[in-house]
Structure formats: C-alpha cells, structure tokens
C-alpha cells in the first residue's frame, strides 16, 4: 500500500530493477520508491567474472554486505575477500571496486547515504592510474 508518496514495505514485485553491466540491481529503497531521504538500499546479483570497476561516490558513503558468493573487495589499495556475512565500509569519495572472483553469483546489499545528492552518484576511475593497473585482469 502506498503512503503519501512512497512505499513503506518493498518486496519482490515492488523492487525497481535496473540492468547494469555488472549485474541486475534491485532497488529496495530510494527516492521515488520510498520516502527515504538518508538511505539507499540495493540488492545486486553479480555473475561470475563480472565486477563494478574502481569508482567513487563524491557525496555518499557506502556499506557492502555480502549475502552469498565471494567478493574481491577493494577499498583504495586494500583488498579483501568477502563472503556471506562480511561487510566493507567505504567512506565518502573513496575509490573502491567490487568483483566476483567466485564460481557462483555474488549477491550483496549496498547501503548508501544520503539518498538525496546534488552531483553525480558515481565517478568511474577504472581507466585512471593507479587504478587501471592495480588489479590483475
């Protein structure tokens, strides 16, 4: 049921699905779907071999929470392998990248804040030094 302008409960049918090169994004909370002003929530299903190459969010911080699969997670020049139940915190405007280095789909939640920003949501830096040569292809 709709509140004044946004949903209070979001399940499978209400999620807004966006197809991106690194896998489908199921938006569970964002302006226009819910009344969220401070939080964005998206569930990403990343196929094996795909990745969200090095980028930064100039106005938002992010938490990545792995539901299933295995993520090669970079925050700046630090790399960790994340599995179910692991998280990574990415401060505002810090370069990071998420890659599926496993044999099964990687499913994770990304929580970003704030939900409403003035500038671009992300800036791709994957073709800039030092990021383009940091990860073995």
N, C-alpha and C positions, 0 to 999 in steps of 0.2 A: 504494500500500500504506500502511496506517495505521501510524504509530509508536505509542508507548504511548497517546497521547491525541490527537495531531494529525497532519496530513499533512506530509510532507517535500517533496513535489512537488505543485504545483497547476497543472492545465491547464484547458482549457475546460470539460470535464464536471464537474470538482470545484469550480470557482468558485461562490461563493454570490452569486446575482443578486438585487439589491434594486431595485425600481422606485421612483424618486423623481421629483418634479415636474420637475426639471431634467434628467432622463435616467437610463437604467439604470446601476447601479453593479455592477461585477463584483468582488466581494471576492476577492482572491488571497492575502491573509494577514490574519488577525485571530484573536483568541482564539476557540476552539471549532472553528476550521478548521485552524489550525496551532498550534504551541506558542508562538507569538510572545508575548513579554511587553513588548518595547520598540518594535516596529514594526507599523504597519498599512499595507497596500498595497491600493489600489482603482483599477481602471480605469474611467473614466467616459466615456460616449459622450453628448455633449450636442448635441441637434438645433439647427439654425439658429434664432436668435431666443430661445433659452432661456438661463437663467442661474441660478447659485447666488448669490442676492442677498446683500448685505452681512451678514456674520455673524462670529462669533469663536469660537475653541476655548479655553475657560478653562484647560485643563490640557495641551494638546498644541501642539507646533509642527508645521509642515507644509511640505513641498516639493511644488510642482506641476511636472510635466514634461510638456510638450506632445508628443504623438506625431504628430498630424495635425490640420489645420484651423487656425483662428485664434481666439485668446482675447483678449478685453478683460479684462485682469487688473488688479485694484485691490489695493493694499496700503496701508491707511489712505487718505490722499487722493492718493496717487501712482498714476497709471495708465500701463500699458504694453501694447502689443500683442505677444503671444507667438505664435510659430509653431513648427513642428516643430524639436525640439532645444532650445528655450528653457525656462528654469526660473524659478520665483519661490519665494523663501523667505519664509514667514510665521512670525514668532516667536510664541510662546505668548501667547494672549489679545489678539492684534492683529486689528483689523477688516479684513476683506478680502472680495472678491467676484469671481466668475469668470463671464463672459458670452460666449456665442458670437455674435460680430458678423460672422461669415462666412456664405457661401452653402452650405457643406457641414458635415457633422457635425464637431464638435470632439471629439477623443479625447485624453485625458490621464491620466496616472498621478498619484495623490495619495498621498504617503508621509507618515504622521503618527506621532509618537512622544510619549509612550509609548503602548503598545497598551492598557494597563490603567489606568483612571482611576476616580476616586471620584464625581465630579459629572457634569453633563450634557456630552455630547460637543460640542454647539454651542449657541450662543445667537444667534438671529436679531435683528439690529438694523436691518433694512432699512426699518422704518417709523419709526425714530427720527431726530431731527436730529443731525448734519448729513447722515446717510447717505441719507435718503429723497429729498433734493433734489440730491444730488451728481452723479448720473448722469442724462443726458438720456434720457427714456423713449422 
